[in-house]
Structure formats: C-alpha cells, structure tokens
C-alpha cells in the first residue's frame, strides 16, 4: 500500500471492510505461494522483488536466503518507523544488524543466538543491554513468522536479573544540601536554574532526558506528565509541595 508493506489485518483496517468482503474483493489480487503446509500471500511489488532474487523449480518458488537484517528491516518498516521512541529503536536495530544481521534466518537457532549473547557478555555488556538486543531480535523474528519467512522463533538463552542500581542520595552526609550549596557557590547566572532542576529531579525521580522534555502544558494540578520516556511510554508523577 503506497510502497509500504502491511499485513492482511492492517489492510482490512485501512480499507474499512470486513474479513468476508476483503477475501471476496481484495485477496484475489494477492498471489498465494505454497511453502509446504503454509501459504504466503504477496502483492505485485513484493513478487517483483522476489522474482529478482529467486527462480522457479517445478512450479514452486525457491526463495533467496533471507537474513536477520531483512527481518529487522521489515519490523522497522511496519512497526517501529514513526512510532514513539523510534530514534532509540533505530539506533538499537542498527546495532543488532551490525552484530548478527548477516546470519541467514535458516541458520539462526538457539546455538547461534547463544554464541552472540556470550560474545556480548565477553565484551562486558550489561544484562539489561543484552536483553534489549534480544528483545529487538525476537520481535522481528515474530513478524518474520507471520510473513512466512520462518516456521517459528528460536528459543533464546535465559538471562539473570541486572545488578540493582543505587538511585538515592544519602542523608548522612546530606547530599541534597551539598548539591544546593555547590550551586550557590557557582558564579554564574544559571546557578538558580540548576537548583530548581535538581529539586524537580529529586522530587519526581525523573531522568535528565525526561526533565529536558517537560513543557508547561505537561504540568497540571494532577502532577507532571513525562512523555517519550526511555521505554517509549508516558508516565504521570504527582508533584510535592516543594
């Protein structure tokens, strides 16, 4: 649709028709290709690409080897592109493609994924970082299953919990008071703004990146609304009297 790949459910939603009318009026325009017990449906633009990379043998389409990169690129086009937090998702997908993108989907199994994970551990990557990359990969593979490119998503190694991070200031010594005093000692016009920012961050528990996105319309008697957080979600926090 306009050069963008969509699945059948999305096509029905865009056209605003029922499953029955879609199958009667639109699905005949898609070409069905049998792959063993499964069927994969393609529109003309997809068929042109496939025919460029594949050949026919006894009436069956022999597909060129698709790679992990192809699966992740597909996930980007149909799910992540233009979505909230897409900038971070694009950076993540590019990293995964660089590390494991050239592996063919047919050769991707538990052992190959485990090898990738162990390599990341050897490079000192945090558990949370590895989990993020695995999540990116498995999401793309799940869409590849729906496309008919692979039969199932391979199992992935189990990872333990990330080391707990200390996210608090001490009372003894009073680190909040020390921060305020440090701001007062600065000979600059921004010292007062820094103090206000520190108080806001301490009372709401927000990240610096979240604080920098806050505008006046995000603040109300109900609290402050943080949008496009690290996880790509939105979260409201009640403000203190301070």
N, C-alpha and C positions, 0 to 999 in steps of 0.2 A: 504494500500500500504506500504509494508515493516514495518508492525506493526503500522503505523500511519493512523489515521482516516482522510479522506478528503471528501469533498462534491463532488457532481456529476460534477460541473463545473471545479473544480480543477482536477478531474480525467481525464476529456476530455482534459484539457490543457497539463497534463503530458503525456498522450498518443498521443497527437497531432492529434486527429481525430475530425471530425465534429459531431454535435449532432445526425445526422442520422446514421452514422457509429457506434457511441457509443451505441445508442439504439439497433441497429441490432446485433452487435458483442459482446458487453460487458455487457449491462444492463441485459440480460437474466441470467447472472451468479449471479446477486444480487437477494435476496429473498424479495418479496414485502409482507408487512404485513399491512392489512387494520385496521385502527383505526377510525371507524365511516366514515365520508366523506373524511378523509385523508389517504394517503398511505405513509409508511415509508419503505425505502429500506436499507437492511443490507447485508454486506458481511459475509462470513462464520465465521471469527474471532469474529465479533460482535454477531452473532447468538449463538455461543458457550457461550459467556458471558451472554447473555440474558436467554438462557435456564437454566443456572446455578442458576439464581435468579428468574425465573418465571415458570409458569405452563400453560398448555393448557386447555381451557374450551370451549367445543363446537366449536373447530376449531379456536377460537380467542386467541391470545396471551395476557395473563394477565401480564402486566409489573410490576416489583417490583417498589416501590416508589423511584423515583429519587429525589435527594436533590439539593439544591442550590450549594453545593460543587461539585456535579457531573457536573453541568452546567459550573461552573467556571473552573474546571479542564479541561473540553473539550475545552473551549475558550483558555486556556493556550497552549494546545497541537496543536491546528490548527491555532492559530493566533499570540499569544504573544511570545511563546517559540522561542528563537533565533532571535527575531526581535530587532530593535534598542530600547534601553531603557528597555530591558527585565528584568534587575536586579531590577529596581524600580517597574516594573509591577509585578514581582514575590512577592516582599515584600507586595505590595498592595493587591494582590489576597489572600495571606496568612492571612492578617488582616481581610478581608471580610469573608473568610471561617471561621475564628475563631469566628467572631461575629454573623454570620447568616447562616453559611454553613450547619447546621444540619436541617434547615427548609426544608420540602418537597416542591417540585415545585407545587404540587397540592394545598398546603395550603398557598402558598405565594400570597398575594393580597395587595391592597393598605393599608389596615389597619395594616398588619404585617410590611410592609416597613415603614409606618409612625411611628409605635412603635419603630422600630430600629433607625430611624432618631431622634426622641425625646430623646431616651436614649443617643445618641451621643451628642446632644445639652446639656443634663443634665450633661454630663461629661466635658463640656467646649470645645468640639471640634470646630475648626473654620469652618465657612461656606464652605470655599474652600476645606477643608479636607473632609467634608461630601459629597460635590458634587463629589469629586474624587472617593469616595467609591460607590456612587450611579451610577456613570458612568461605573465603573468596573462591577457592578451587572447587569445593563441594557444591556450592550454589551453582556455579557454571556447569558442572557435570550433571546436576539435576535437570537443568534446562536441556542439556545435550541428550539426556534420556528421552525427554518429551519430544525432541526433534527426531528421534530415531537413530541418532548417531552411535549410541552405545546402548547396551541392554540394561545395565544397572550401574549405580555409583559404587566404586570400590570402597571397602572399609578403610578407615584411616586410623592411625595409631592413637591410642588414648594418652592424653597428656595430663599431668597433675595440675594442681592449682598454682597460680602465680604466687610468688612471695608477697606477703602482705606489706603494703606501703604505709609508713607512718605519715599521716596527714593531720598533724595537730601542732600547736605551739605549747611550750611548757609554761607553767605558772611560776616555777622557781628555776631560774630567774624568769621574771615576767617578760617573755619575748615580745608580746604585743606592745608593751610600754617601751621596750628598747627600739622597736621599729618606729614608733611615733617620735621618739627622741632623735633617732637618726635623721628623720625627715626634717625636724625642727633645726637640726644643725646644718642643713644644706643651705647654701647661699644662692638660691635660685627661685624664680617665680613659680615653678611647678611644684614646690615642696608641699603646698597646701592641697593641691590636686592629688598628689601621691598619697597623702594621709587619708583623704576621702576614699580613694580607690582601695587602699589597704583595709580600711574599716568595712567597706562594702564587700570585699572578697572574703574577709574573715567571718562576717555575719551571715553570708549566704553560702559559703563553701564553693563558690564558682571558680572555674579556671580563668586564667588571664585572657585566653582566647574568647571565652564566653562573655567576660566583662566588657571587652572591647566592642562587642556587637550590640550591647544594650543601647536602646534609644529611649526617649521619654515615653513613647507610646507603648513600650514594653512594661512600664511601671504603672501600677494602679493600687487602690486600697487593698486589693486581694493579694498583692505581692509583686514580684518581678518575674517576667516570663523570659526564660533563656531559650533562644531558638537556634536551630542548626548546631546542636552540641556535638561533641566528639563522636557520639554514637549515631548522629544524624537525626536525633529526636528533639522534642520540645519539652521543657520542664519548668513548672512554676514553683517558686520558693517564697514563703512568707517573709516579709521584712520585719526586722526588730525595731523597737522604738528608736534606737540609735540611728 
